[in-house]
Amino acid sequence: MGSSDNSNLRGVLFMLATTVIFALQDGLSKALAAEHSPIFITMWRYWAFGGVCLILLWRTGFRTGLKSGQPALQVFRGVVLALEICVAILAFHVLGLARTHAIFAFGPLLVVALSGPLLGERVGWRRWAAIGLGFLGMMLIIRPGSEPITFEMSVAILGMVMFAAYGLATRRAARTDAAMTSFYYTGIFGALVMTLIGPWFWSTMTPFEMLMMATLCCTGMFGHYLLIKAFEAAEASAIQPFAYLQNVFSSMMGVMIFGEIISPWTIAGGGIVIGAGVFAFWREHVRAKQKAAPEGGLITPS
């Protein structure tokens, strides 16, 4: 096995550990949401996240770390992600982990669909086919003709759309800013907005809930560290498809720990959406390699 294979293997292992940790976070968030507001929970998460960012910025320099070619967009990213996490936790509580993640799996496909008109990126027919297939999968999950779209399902759909907006903003910001710049803006401005609204939803935690909250904050930071290590060790194309395992692990947690019941429609629809998402990412990777090929190489639409 060559060094490239070893690096990719390490990256995959880091990504697998990351998905397990993020799934654990989802479970902890759902458990805490039974007694506390999602806004209160998110505030604590961002206080920990923002604190780490402040420590890192103190070492590197605030002006250097926060220097951005698109500061307004970066602030938008940070605020949207913080609010999206609030909505996601509410969806975990009212709809369940399994159905929420089945709907959230369409988010990356929505990013691809909107990257053409909003970011000027080229989306070929193969990826449009994957987007259409993923949309059909989501229709299997929500089945709008068989039952009305409930408030609970609307919350999950809103969260998915908000995360797609965050993903689009991240892609746009990456054109001018380093990854760590985006990281700092996400933590600092997310913490600021949650500090403004979170205290209005304050509630008293039991000692056990404090332990759960501390675990939630620590696993969040550790999970993002592992995610960074995964992308340092391996090519994105080798590890990104494994990120969908968070949907699987979170759904398993919903069934085994919280007693959720997954319908065959949700399983089938979720599987279709995930498969379409993996294919769309693979085509995006192929397209990127073709664009990087020497002139005169064969280029086909993605």
SVG drawing of the C-alpha trace seen along z (x, -y; Angstrom):
<svg xmlns="http://www.w3.org/2000/svg" viewBox="-53 -44 57 46">
<polyline fill="none" stroke="black" stroke-width="0.4" points="0.0,0.0 1.5,-3.3 1.8,-6.5 -1.3,-8.0 -3.4,-4.9 -2.2,-5.1 -3.1,-8.8 -6.5,-8.2 -7.1,-5.4 -6.1,-7.7 -8.5,-10.3 -11.3,-7.8 -10.7,-6.7 -10.7,-10.3 -14.0,-10.9 -15.6,-7.8 -14.7,-9.0 -16.0,-12.4 -19.4,-11.1 -19.8,-9.0 -19.0,-12.0 -21.4,-14.3 -24.1,-11.6 -23.5,-11.5 -23.9,-15.3 -27.3,-14.9 -28.4,-12.5 -27.2,-14.7 -29.0,-17.7 -32.2,-15.8 -32.0,-14.6 -31.4,-18.1 -34.1,-19.6 -36.7,-17.6 -36.2,-20.0 -34.4,-23.1 -34.9,-25.4 -32.8,-24.7 -31.7,-28.3 -30.3,-27.8 -28.5,-24.6 -27.0,-26.3 -25.9,-29.3 -23.8,-27.0 -22.3,-25.2 -21.3,-28.6 -19.9,-29.9 -17.4,-27.0 -16.8,-27.3 -16.3,-31.1 -14.0,-30.7 -11.7,-28.5 -11.7,-30.9 -10.8,-33.8 -7.9,-31.8 -6.6,-31.0 -7.1,-34.5 -5.2,-35.8 -2.2,-33.7 -2.4,-34.5 -3.6,-38.1 -7.2,-39.3 -6.5,-41.5 -4.7,-38.7 -7.2,-36.0 -10.3,-38.0 -8.9,-39.6 -11.5,-38.8 -12.2,-39.7 -16.0,-39.3 -16.6,-40.2 -20.3,-40.8 -20.7,-37.3 -18.7,-35.8 -20.9,-37.4 -23.9,-36.1 -22.4,-32.6 -21.8,-32.7 -25.3,-34.0 -27.1,-31.6 -25.3,-28.5 -26.0,-29.4 -29.7,-29.8 -29.7,-26.7 -28.4,-24.6 -31.3,-26.0 -33.8,-24.8 -32.0,-21.5 -32.2,-20.7 -35.9,-21.7 -36.4,-19.3 -34.6,-16.5 -37.0,-17.0 -40.3,-17.3 -39.7,-15.1 -36.9,-12.7 -33.4,-12.1 -34.1,-9.6 -36.7,-11.6 -34.8,-14.8 -31.6,-13.4 -33.4,-11.8 -34.6,-15.3 -31.3,-17.0 -29.5,-14.6 -31.0,-16.6 -29.1,-19.8 -25.9,-19.1 -27.9,-18.5 -29.8,-21.8 -26.4,-23.5 -25.3,-22.0 -28.7,-23.0 -28.3,-26.6 -24.6,-26.9 -25.3,-27.5 -27.7,-30.5 -26.2,-32.0 -22.5,-31.3 -22.1,-31.0 -20.9,-27.4 -21.6,-25.0 -23.9,-22.1 -24.0,-19.4 -26.9,-17.0 -25.5,-14.2 -25.6,-16.3 -29.0,-17.6 -30.2,-14.0 -28.8,-13.3 -30.5,-16.4 -33.8,-15.3 -33.4,-11.8 -32.6,-13.2 -35.7,-15.4 -37.8,-12.3 -36.3,-10.6 -37.2,-13.5 -40.8,-13.4 -40.9,-9.8 -39.9,-10.9 -42.5,-13.7 -45.2,-12.2 -47.1,-15.5 -50.0,-13.9 -50.7,-11.2 -50.7,-13.5 -50.4,-17.2 -46.9,-18.6 -46.9,-19.0 -45.3,-21.8 -42.7,-19.2 -41.7,-18.4 -41.7,-22.0 -39.1,-22.7 -36.8,-20.0 -37.2,-21.4 -36.5,-24.9 -33.3,-23.6 -32.2,-21.9 -32.7,-25.1 -30.8,-27.2 -27.9,-24.7 -27.9,-24.9 -27.7,-28.7 -24.8,-28.3 -23.1,-25.9 -23.6,-28.3 -22.1,-31.1 -19.2,-28.9 -18.4,-28.1 -18.5,-31.8 -16.3,-32.8 -13.8,-30.1 -13.0,-32.0 -11.2,-34.8 -10.7,-33.6 -8.7,-30.9 -10.5,-28.0 -9.4,-29.2 -10.8,-32.7 -14.2,-31.1 -13.7,-29.1 -13.1,-32.1 -16.0,-34.1 -18.3,-31.1 -17.4,-30.8 -17.1,-34.5 -20.3,-35.8 -22.3,-32.7 -21.4,-33.2 -22.3,-36.9 -25.8,-36.3 -26.5,-33.5 -25.3,-35.7 -27.9,-38.3 -30.8,-35.9 -29.8,-32.9 -30.2,-34.4 -33.9,-35.1 -34.3,-31.4 -32.3,-30.6 -33.2,-27.5 -31.7,-25.7 -29.8,-22.5 -29.5,-19.6 -25.9,-18.3 -26.4,-15.5 -27.7,-17.9 -24.6,-20.1 -22.5,-17.0 -24.4,-16.3 -23.9,-19.9 -20.2,-19.8 -19.9,-16.6 -21.8,-18.2 -19.4,-21.2 -16.3,-19.1 -17.3,-16.6 -18.2,-19.5 -14.7,-20.9 -13.1,-17.4 -15.3,-16.5 -14.3,-19.6 -10.6,-18.9 -11.0,-15.3 -12.7,-16.7 -9.8,-19.1 -7.4,-16.2 -9.4,-14.1 -9.1,-16.7 -5.4,-17.2 -4.7,-13.5 -6.8,-12.6 -8.3,-13.9 -11.8,-15.2 -13.1,-12.8 -11.9,-9.9 -13.6,-10.9 -16.6,-13.2 -19.0,-10.3 -18.3,-8.8 -19.8,-12.0 -23.2,-10.7 -22.7,-8.0 -23.6,-10.6 -27.2,-10.3 -27.0,-6.5 -25.5,-6.7 -27.9,-9.4 -30.9,-7.4 -29.6,-4.2 -29.4,-6.3 -32.9,-7.5 -34.2,-4.0 -32.1,-2.2 -32.1,-4.9 -35.1,-7.1 -37.5,-4.4 -38.1,-6.1 -39.9,-4.1 -38.7,-4.5 -41.2,-3.9 -40.1,-2.0 -40.8,-5.3 -38.2,-7.1 -35.7,-4.4 -36.2,-4.2 -36.3,-7.9 -33.3,-8.5 -31.3,-5.9 -32.1,-7.5 -31.1,-10.9 -27.8,-9.8 -27.0,-7.8 -27.8,-10.8 -25.7,-13.0 -22.6,-10.7 -22.9,-10.6 -23.2,-14.4 -20.1,-14.8 -18.2,-12.3 -19.2,-14.1 -18.1,-17.4 -14.7,-15.8 -14.4,-14.5 -15.3,-17.9 -12.6,-19.5 -10.0,-17.1 -11.0,-17.7 -10.7,-21.5 -7.2,-21.0 -6.1,-18.7 -3.7,-20.1 -5.2,-21.9 -6.2,-19.6 -7.5,-17.0 -11.0,-15.6 -13.6,-17.6 -17.1,-16.3 -20.0,-18.0 -20.6,-16.9"/>
</svg>
